[in-house]
């Protein structure tokens, strides 16, 4: 099958490498970087993303949307959240409305903040799914056993994802709860910043577990306030699994960013890290705050992380906040 992937971040490239293990899959990656595309066409390498890695020949790169869209059996949206809406607008006139789309983008965004599937659905009429779970790019690239949730109400998306990821090392678990997968996949990045802050302050595993227990309770309460009727996803891969992986791993850029804040690194060091890395939790902090205010959602740990990261409150306020919780 032909699979188009929009975005050439580390995770989307790693996913492409996984999909390429099935030789019947033809993967086409879209990048806005024309030089990246030209170099790849000569070398089958993406040195700026995964140094020295030679990718399978059934992965192609393009700078043209038409190469992605034409005759595709599945589209994966892997762009960063600020560009998701513009991608949808760029392809809305030419995309076949029958092509299933699965969204791997994480975040909450927009003038009137929305979840990723809400952004896409507002512009495109295609069947939609949302992907989430505890998957780090290097593990995905190295074909480690991985698993994730795909949320969709469309049998077309389910069949396409089942066929695409019919791989020995990948387990896909389906659900119909798009809101939970999209929301939890976004918020875990914020709470990973918080866990990193605690590590940067010098707190050890017991304190991290203490923190994570109350984060879990807060997420349960947020879902309840979103009128989600079940904790199925909170207790599954896109919930508990992704939360633990992102909060505890040094591979998480959000976690590492939090460590820098907790260690009280120089502003220049923090700004350089932000410049060279996509910190999804930073964007989520800003737009989730607007969403929570609109929906009158209370999330005290989230708010404390916001005050520390965006308003430069003392990082120690996070542990003080946890101590006050029942």
Number of C-alpha atoms within 10 A of each C-alpha: 16 19 25 28 29 26 21 22 15 19 21 23 23 23 19 28 21 21 23 22 16 17 12 12 18 20 26 22 26 25 20 14 11 14 11 18 20 14 14 19 14 8 11 19 19 20 14 9 14 15 9 11 12 14 19 16 11 18 20 20 23 21 17 13 19 13 16 25 22 14 15 20 20 25 25 25 24 26 23 18 22 15 13 20 17 13 16 18 12 11 16 15 10 11 20 16 13 12 20 24 27 24 24 26 27 29 28 31 24 15 8 10 20 19 24 26 22 16 18 22 13 10 14 18 15 19 19 26 30 29 25 27 26 20 21 19 17 14 13 23 19 11 19 15 13 16 19 20 25 29 28 23 16 14 12 20 25 23 11 20 23 16 14 21 19 15 17 12 13 17 15 19 17 18 18 16 20 22 20 25 28 29 24 24 26 25 22 29 28 29 28 29 31 34 31 30 30 26 23 22 19 12 15 11 11 9 16 18 14 13 21 21 12 16 22 19 10 17 23 18 16 18 19 14 15 15 10 15 10 13 14 14 22 20 13 17 25 30 28 18 19 22 25 18 19 26 25 19 16 14 14 20 22 29 28 24 26 31 24 21 26 24 16 16 12 11 11 9 13 15 12 11 16 15 10 8 12 14 21 23 25 19 19 23 24 15 20 23 19 19 19 16 11 11 11 10 16 15 15 15 22 20 15 22 26 21 17 20 21 12 10 11 14 14 23 13 14 23 20 11 15 19 12 7 9 5
